[in-house]
Amino acid sequence: MKKIILILLLSTPLIGECQNSLKLWYRQPAKIWQECVPLGNGRLGAMPDGNVFNENIVLNDITLWSGGPQDADRQGAAKYLPEIRKLLFEGKNDQAEILINKSFICKGAGSGSGNGANVPYGCYQVLGNLRLQYDYGSDTADIKPSDYVRELFLDSALAKCSFRIGNVTYQREYLTSFSDDVIIIRISADHSKKINLTLSLNRPERYHTVVHDQELDMYGQLNNGTDGKGMHYLARVRMKSEGGSLTAGDSTLRLQNANAVTLYISAATDFRNQSYKQTSLSLLNKAMNKSFQKEKANHIKSFQQLFNRASFSLNTDHPEVEALPTDERLRAFANDPTDNGLPVLYFQYGRYLLISSTRPGLLPPNLQGLWANTIQTPWNGDYHLDINIQMNHWPLEVTNLPMLNEPFYTLVKSLVKPGEKTAKAYYNGKGWIAHVITNVWGYTSPGESASWGATNSGSGWLCQVLWNHYAFTLDTNYLRKIYPIIKGSAEFYLSTMVKDPNNGWLVTAPSNSPENAFLLPNGKAAHVCVSPTIDNQIIRALFTHVIEAGIQLKLDEPFRKKLLLAKSQLPPNQVGKDGRLMEWLQEYEEPEPHHRHVSPMWGLYPADEITLTRTPKIAKAAIAFLDKRGDMGTGWSLAWKINLWARLRDGNHAFRLLKDLLKPTDATGFNMVDGGGTYPNLFDAHPPFQIDGNFGGTAGIAEMLLQSQSGEISLLPALPDEWKAGDVKGLKARGNFEVNMKWENHLLVNASIQSLNGGLCTIRTNHPVKVTGIDTTSQKTALGYLTSFETQKGKIYQISAIQ
């Protein structure tokens, strides 16, 4: 087993500690979708706006996609590959790009330039809108609601809304059941016969509604982009009223004079489920046989089995700020970032969103998790392979949610077969490839433009996430499952890389440094290149992981030798004349010096090729790169930079970026440069909404507290000045260690480490430490102190400083 080193990095002084309230709340209904609170159970989603008179609840099903399976590979594309490479090696990248756009992109419309709702690529779409029109017995103009409160409780996955009209208090409760897989809404009042409402369902297109047996159904079929006969869906709504009378219209249900009512919404699609109609009916019947209180209790219990696996709190000096509504807290934090409860809330919100937007047996979270309110979701709500789907899973392992890896594994596995065909069509290659975008239909072809769609390291990056799960769990059975996938990816690169005649290195060609451009000596801009730095880093990591897996599983020794040789011939990280880590093999001028992508930083994070201790010169060049690229960016770009500066152990810089990420915004138009921030409901703003920034932000906060790359575990490696005292429990480290810790005045008070696999643990600290019950001696090194001890599987070890 690999040696595990634990670094305890301690810092400066501090204050008191408090528990932070894990809820979002507001004093008014939502006016825009980005103010609605999200609920989800990994399959179904709901976002109520809490309007007093005409409420809209946006409904989602994570499987609801237009489009369908297609063959987007351009047959015969491989015959153009030699000429493309020749042009690239001659420095004629602009001419190579023209040829690629003519003969080497996908066949057909591809993603529809991000508008794929009506082409075969498809689009993740809103399921529909549940509309509730309330009647309070008088003209709405004469009604003045008071004491309005709208809330989302992260630790129970419950939303509530309450207000007063006259002397009557109304309350609404919402949940997407983790136990019975339906959406449930309870509406009540503290006076009898005060609930009057009319209920309807709709969506922007392709739907029919019908009422039968006091059940309202909405059904339809989406466009598959060819003959119009795509995915089928069905949503059912029933009411369980307490008193009152229920009247069924042609497309509505009307309830009058009830004391309370519980609404049940069941939905399903025929994605991997031809019995979807029966499924939705069975789920509905099962849920309605239970009381609301029983449903709520079961739901909370199921949800908390995941959510309660990690906790986090920080000191606070400003309880009055923490008590503000969430939208007001965001604005206050922008001016004075001393509300330590907000980073805690944001950390747990990211975990909440991850738990709510994926579940084993279904799909991983897409660009918007599982929440969408339109037919044409931005960028199709798909899976981008040049950071989105990977960043969506960055907090998964470290914040102790490893069971949510399965949908990602299943999606990647589904790309292997189509990816093998794509590898042959474009590269005459072995193994499999996925380029830069994919969907639920197995799309692996290049994109429709060479400027971004020629990126060919997407599948290698997917394999890094697969490997990461093994690195954290050391699950050998899982390693056997992923081995054919990561080996197939390595086979592709091994069979398609060629020697660059200019330097003799083994290179990818053509490719992109994701979405970025450079200027040629002739002054023309180009995107297509030879072996960008990120490709070399990803392939180096991939080959290393396949070699390690082969050794662990005692497989494929001849193949491992080939990988080892090829790995030695990959282009190394290079430092330019200006001291920066180079993004391309040549020092090109950049038309967009502050581009949102920081692709050559991949080796720093999420990988561990670049470290302050093992590669100090390259780490210095990485710092120079980040300084020149700057802090501004889109939401997810800010989140990536938080993780990068945390890896560089600069907690104050990481915190400054976290503050930028939490900058309040209501902008919904596309901004590819500097619009990053946070909406009132804490959704990440690219803008528009893109959920990877939420997940990246949560991962970044975890990275400030705990790191475990390169066989080392670091406690408190990047604490900012503001986080003087705190407590975190349940974080996970590579090597299958679970870590709890408490600190005051920036100094570690205590830590406990549970070894879930056993093996040697080496602790690196800034001072000597002792391990309770073990005779250890700390040895001073150039970087603090080393203390080694053997661990036993399942045993918990207490760490404390020698004062």
ChimeraX attribute file (.defattr): number of C-alpha atoms within 10 A of each C-alpha:
attribute: neighborCount
match mode: 1-to-1
recipient: residues
	/A:1	10
	/A:2	9
	/A:3	15
	/A:4	23
	/A:5	22
	/A:6	24
	/A:7	25
	/A:8	28
	/A:9	23
	/A:10	19
	/A:11	20
	/A:12	12
	/A:13	12
	/A:14	18
	/A:15	16
	/A:16	13
	/A:17	19
	/A:18	16
	/A:19	14
	/A:20	20
	/A:21	16
	/A:22	18
	/A:23	19
	/A:24	22
	/A:25	23
	/A:26	22
	/A:27	19
	/A:28	19
	/A:29	18
	/A:30	20
	/A:31	11
	/A:32	10
	/A:33	19
	/A:34	25
	/A:35	21
	/A:36	27
	/A:37	26
	/A:38	28
	/A:39	29
	/A:40	32
	/A:41	29
	/A:42	28
	/A:43	25
	/A:44	28
	/A:45	28
	/A:46	29
	/A:47	25
	/A:48	27
	/A:49	24
	/A:50	25
	/A:51	18
	/A:52	22
	/A:53	15
	/A:54	14
	/A:55	19
	/A:56	23
	/A:57	21
	/A:58	25
	/A:59	27
	/A:60	26
	/A:61	27
	/A:62	28
	/A:63	22
	/A:64	22
	/A:65	31
	/A:66	30
	/A:67	26
	/A:68	23
	/A:69	15
	/A:70	18
	/A:71	17
	/A:72	21
	/A:73	25
	/A:74	18
	/A:75	17
	/A:76	15
	/A:77	21
	/A:78	19
	/A:79	15
	/A:80	16
	/A:81	21
	/A:82	12
	/A:83	14
	/A:84	24
	/A:85	21
	/A:86	16
	/A:87	17
	/A:88	21
	/A:89	17
	/A:90	11
	/A:91	15
	/A:92	19
	/A:93	26
	/A:94	20
	/A:95	15
	/A:96	26
	/A:97	24
	/A:98	16
	/A:99	18
	/A:100	25
	/A:101	18
	/A:102	14
	/A:103	20
	/A:104	31
	/A:105	23
	/A:106	28
	/A:107	18
	/A:108	16
	/A:109	16
	/A:110	26
	/A:111	26
	/A:112	19
	/A:113	12
	/A:114	17
	/A:115	20
	/A:116	25
	/A:117	25
	/A:118	20
	/A:119	21
	/A:120	27
	/A:121	31
	/A:122	31
	/A:123	31
	/A:124	32
	/A:125	27
	/A:126	24
	/A:127	34
	/A:128	26
	/A:129	21
	/A:130	20
	/A:131	19
	/A:132	22
	/A:133	16
	/A:134	20
	/A:135	19
	/A:136	14
	/A:137	9
	/A:138	8
	/A:139	8
	/A:140	13
	/A:141	6
	/A:142	7
	/A:143	13
	/A:144	9
	/A:145	16
	/A:146	14
	/A:147	11
	/A:148	19
	/A:149	18
	/A:150	26
	/A:151	21
	/A:152	24
	/A:153	17
	/A:154	23
	/A:155	18
	/A:156	21
	/A:157	27
	/A:158	22
	/A:159	25
	/A:160	21
	/A:161	25
	/A:162	22
	/A:163	20
	/A:164	18
	/A:165	15
	/A:166	10
	/A:167	8
	/A:168	14
	/A:169	18
	/A:170	20
	/A:171	19
	/A:172	19
	/A:173	19
	/A:174	23
	/A:175	26
	/A:176	28
	/A:177	27
	/A:178	25
	/A:179	17
	/A:180	19
	/A:181	22
	/A:182	26
	/A:183	25
	/A:184	24
	/A:185	19
	/A:186	19
	/A:187	20
	/A:188	22
	/A:189	20
	/A:190	14
	/A:191	14
	/A:192	15
	/A:193	16
	/A:194	21
	/A:195	24
	/A:196	22
	/A:197	21
	/A:198	19
	/A:199	22
	/A:200	20
	/A:201	25
	/A:202	19
	/A:203	19
	/A:204	12
	/A:205	11
	/A:206	12
	/A:207	17
	/A:208	15
	/A:209	18
	/A:210	15
	/A:211	17
	/A:212	11
	/A:213	7
	/A:214	16
	/A:215	16
	/A:216	24
	/A:217	23
	/A:218	23
	/A:219	21
	/A:220	16
	/A:221	19
	/A:222	23
	/A:223	22
	/A:224	23
	/A:225	21
	/A:226	13
	/A:227	8
	/A:228	15
	/A:229	14
	/A:230	20
	/A:231	19
	/A:232	20
	/A:233	24
	/A:234	22
	/A:235	23
	/A:236	23
	/A:237	23
	/A:238	20
	/A:239	22
	/A:240	15
	/A:241	21
	/A:242	16
	/A:243	16
	/A:244	17
	/A:245	12
	/A:246	19
	/A:247	11
	/A:248	17
	/A:249	16
	/A:250	10
	/A:251	18
	/A:252	21
	/A:253	22
	/A:254	19
	/A:255	22
	/A:256	19
	/A:257	18
	/A:258	22
	/A:259	19
	/A:260	24
	/A:261	23
	/A:262	20
	/A:263	18
	/A:264	22
	/A:265	24
	/A:266	24
	/A:267	28
	/A:268	29
	/A:269	26
	/A:270	18
	/A:271	16
	/A:272	9
	/A:273	11
	/A:274	11
	/A:275	12
	/A:276	18
	/A:277	19
	/A:278	12
	/A:279	16
	/A:280	21
	/A:281	16
	/A:282	12
	/A:283	18
	/A:284	22
	/A:285	13
	/A:286	12
	/A:287	22
	/A:288	19
	/A:289	9
	/A:290	11
	/A:291	12
	/A:292	18
	/A:293	9
	/A:294	11
	/A:295	20
	/A:296	23
	/A:297	14
	/A:298	15
	/A:299	22
	/A:300	20
	/A:301	15
	/A:302	16
	/A:303	21
	/A:304	16
	/A:305	9
	/A:306	18
	/A:307	24
	/A:308	13
	/A:309	13
	/A:310	19
	/A:311	16
	/A:312	22
	/A:313	22
	/A:314	26
	/A:315	23
	/A:316	23
	/A:317	15
	/A:318	12
	/A:319	13
	/A:320	8
	/A:321	19
	/A:322	21
	/A:323	14
	/A:324	16
	/A:325	19
	/A:326	22
	/A:327	20
	/A:328	17
	/A:329	20
	/A:330	25
	/A:331	16
	/A:332	18
	/A:333	20
	/A:334	15
	/A:335	10
	/A:336	11
	/A:337	19
	/A:338	19
	/A:339	22
	/A:340	24
	/A:341	26
	/A:342	22
	/A:343	25
	/A:344	20
	/A:345	22
	/A:346	22
	/A:347	24
	/A:348	22
	/A:349	24
	/A:350	27
	/A:351	24
	/A:352	23
	/A:353	24
	/A:354	28
	/A:355	23
	/A:356	25
	/A:357	27
	/A:358	26
	/A:359	21
	/A:360	15
	/A:361	13
	/A:362	19
	/A:363	23
	/A:364	28
	/A:365	30
	/A:366	25
	/A:367	25
	/A:368	25
	/A:369	26
	/A:370	34
	/A:371	30
	/A:372	27
	/A:373	20
	/A:374	15
	/A:375	21
	/A:376	20
	/A:377	22
	/A:378	22
	/A:379	21
	/A:380	26
	/A:381	26
	/A:382	27
	/A:383	22
	/A:384	18
	/A:385	23
	/A:386	24
	/A:387	21
	/A:388	23
	/A:389	25
	/A:390	23
	/A:391	24
	/A:392	27
	/A:393	25
	/A:394	22
	/A:395	25
	/A:396	23
	/A:397	24
	/A:398	26
	/A:399	25
	/A:400	22
	/A:401	20
	/A:402	18
	/A:403	14
	/A:404	23
	/A:405	19
	/A:406	19
	/A:407	18
	/A:408	25
	/A:409	22
	/A:410	15
	/A:411	18
	/A:412	19
	/A:413	17
	/A:414	16
	/A:415	22
	/A:416	23
	/A:417	14
	/A:418	20
	/A:419	27
	/A:420	21
	/A:421	22
	/A:422	30
	/A:423	24
	/A:424	20
	/A:425	19
	/A:426	24
	/A:427	23
	/A:428	19
	/A:429	21
	/A:430	21
	/A:431	26
	/A:432	27
	/A:433	33
	/A:434	29
	/A:435	25
	/A:436	26
	/A:437	26
	/A:438	24
	/A:439	24
	/A:440	25
	/A:441	19
	/A:442	23
	/A:443	27
	/A:444	30
	/A:445	31
	/A:446	29
	/A:447	27
	/A:448	22
	/A:449	18
	/A:450	26
	/A:451	21
	/A:452	23
	/A:453	26
	/A:454	30
	/A:455	30
	/A:456	28
	/A:457	29
	/A:458	23
	/A:459	30
	/A:460	29
	/A:461	28
	/A:462	25
	/A:463	26
	/A:464	20
	/A:465	21
	/A:466	23
	/A:467	23
	/A:468	19
	/A:469	24
	/A:470	22
	/A:471	20
	/A:472	20
	/A:473	21
	/A:474	18
	/A:475	13
	/A:476	13
	/A:477	10
	/A:478	15
	/A:479	21
	/A:480	14
	/A:481	12
	/A:482	21
	/A:483	20
	/A:484	15
	/A:485	24
	/A:486	28
	/A:487	23
	/A:488	23
	/A:489	29
	/A:490	28
	/A:491	19
	/A:492	24
	/A:493	28
	/A:494	22
	/A:495	14
	/A:496	17
	/A:497	19
	/A:498	15
	/A:499	14
	/A:500	19
	/A:501	11
	/A:502	8
	/A:503	9
	/A:504	12
	/A:505	18
	/A:506	22
	/A:507	24
	/A:508	26
	/A:509	27
	/A:510	25
	/A:511	23
	/A:512	29
	/A:513	29
	/A:514	28
	/A:515	19
	/A:516	21
	/A:517	22
	/A:518	23
	/A:519	18
	/A:520	17
	/A:521	11
	/A:522	8
	/A:523	9
	/A:524	10
	/A:525	16
	/A:526	22
	/A:527	24
	/A:528	33
	/A:529	28
	/A:530	22
	/A:531	27
	/A:532	28
	/A:533	24
	/A:534	23
	/A:535	29
	/A:536	22
	/A:537	28
	/A:538	23
	/A:539	24
	/A:540	24
	/A:541	22
	/A:542	26
	/A:543	25
	/A:544	17
	/A:545	21
	/A:546	27
	/A:547	23
	/A:548	13
	/A:549	23
	/A:550	19
	/A:551	13
	/A:552	13
	/A:553	14
	/A:554	9
	/A:555	14
	/A:556	14
	/A:557	12
	/A:558	8
	/A:559	15
	/A:560	20
	/A:561	12
	/A:562	13
	/A:563	22
	/A:564	14
	/A:565	10
	/A:566	18
	/A:567	20
	/A:568	12
	/A:569	15
	/A:570	21
	/A:571	21
	/A:572	14
	/A:573	22
	/A:574	18
	/A:575	20
	/A:576	17
	/A:577	9
	/A:578	11
	/A:579	16
	/A:580	20
	/A:581	25
	/A:582	22
	/A:583	24
	/A:584	21
	/A:585	19
	/A:586	12
	/A:587	17
	/A:588	15
	/A:589	14
	/A:590	14
	/A:591	13
	/A:592	13
	/A:593	13
	/A:594	18
	/A:595	21
	/A:596	25
	/A:597	22
	/A:598	21
	/A:599	21
	/A:600	24
	/A:601	26
	/A:602	21
	/A:603	23
	/A:604	22
	/A:605	21
	/A:606	20
	/A:607	19
	/A:608	17
	/A:609	21
	/A:610	25
	/A:611	21
	/A:612	14
	/A:613	9
	/A:614	12
	/A:615	11
	/A:616	12
	/A:617	16
	/A:618	21
	/A:619	22
	/A:620	18
	/A:621	21
	/A:622	25
	/A:623	19
	/A:624	17
	/A:625	22
	/A:626	19
	/A:627	12
	/A:628	12
	/A:629	17
	/A:630	15
	/A:631	20
	/A:632	19
	/A:633	26
	/A:634	27
	/A:635	34
	/A:636	30
	/A:637	26
	/A:638	31
	/A:639	29
	/A:640	29
	/A:641	28
	/A:642	33
	/A:643	28
	/A:644	27
	/A:645	24
	/A:646	29
	/A:647	26
	/A:648	23
	/A:649	20
	/A:650	17
	/A:651	26
	/A:652	19
	/A:653	19
	/A:654	30
	/A:655	25
	/A:656	16
	/A:657	25
	/A:658	24
	/A:659	21
	/A:660	22
	/A:661	29
	/A:662	30
	/A:663	22
	/A:664	24
	/A:665	20
	/A:666	15
	/A:667	18
	/A:668	14
	/A:669	12
	/A:670	14
	/A:671	15
	/A:672	15
	/A:673	18
	/A:674	18
	/A:675	23
	/A:676	30
	/A:677	29
	/A:678	27
	/A:679	25
	/A:680	27
	/A:681	20
	/A:682	25
	/A:683	28
	/A:684	32
	/A:685	32
	/A:686	29
	/A:687	25
	/A:688	24
	/A:689	27
	/A:690	23
	/A:691	29
	/A:692	32
	/A:693	30
	/A:694	31
	/A:695	31
	/A:696	30
	/A:697	34
	/A:698	29
	/A:699	28
	/A:700	29
	/A:701	25
	/A:702	24
	/A:703	28
	/A:704	28
	/A:705	22
	/A:706	30
	/A:707	26
	/A:708	23
	/A:709	22
	/A:710	16
	/A:711	19
	/A:712	20
	/A:713	26
	/A:714	24
	/A:715	26
	/A:716	27
	/A:717	23
	/A:718	28
	/A:719	28
	/A:720	22
	/A:721	16
	/A:722	19
	/A:723	25
	/A:724	23
	/A:725	25
	/A:726	25
	/A:727	22
	/A:728	19
	/A:729	20
	/A:730	20
	/A:731	24
	/A:732	28
	/A:733	28
	/A:734	23
	/A:735	26
	/A:736	21
	/A:737	25
	/A:738	21
	/A:739	23
	/A:740	21
	/A:741	23
	/A:742	21
	/A:743	22
	/A:744	22
	/A:745	18
	/A:746	23
	/A:747	20
	/A:748	22
	/A:749	16
	/A:750	15
	/A:751	21
	/A:752	18
	/A:753	23
	/A:754	21
	/A:755	23
	/A:756	18
	/A:757	17
	/A:758	17
	/A:759	17
	/A:760	16
	/A:761	23
	/A:762	20
	/A:763	26
	/A:764	27
	/A:765	25
	/A:766	17
	/A:767	18
	/A:768	20
	/A:769	22
	/A:770	17
	/A:771	20
	/A:772	11
	/A:773	8
	/A:774	11
	/A:775	9
	/A:776	14
	/A:777	15
	/A:778	18
	/A:779	15
	/A:780	15
	/A:781	11
	/A:782	5
	/A:783	13
	/A:784	17
	/A:785	20
	/A:786	23
	/A:787	21
	/A:788	20
	/A:789	16
	/A:790	12
	/A:791	18
	/A:792	15
	/A:793	13
	/A:794	13
	/A:795	12
	/A:796	16
	/A:797	17
	/A:798	16
	/A:799	19
	/A:800	15
	/A:801	17
	/A:802	10
	/A:803	6
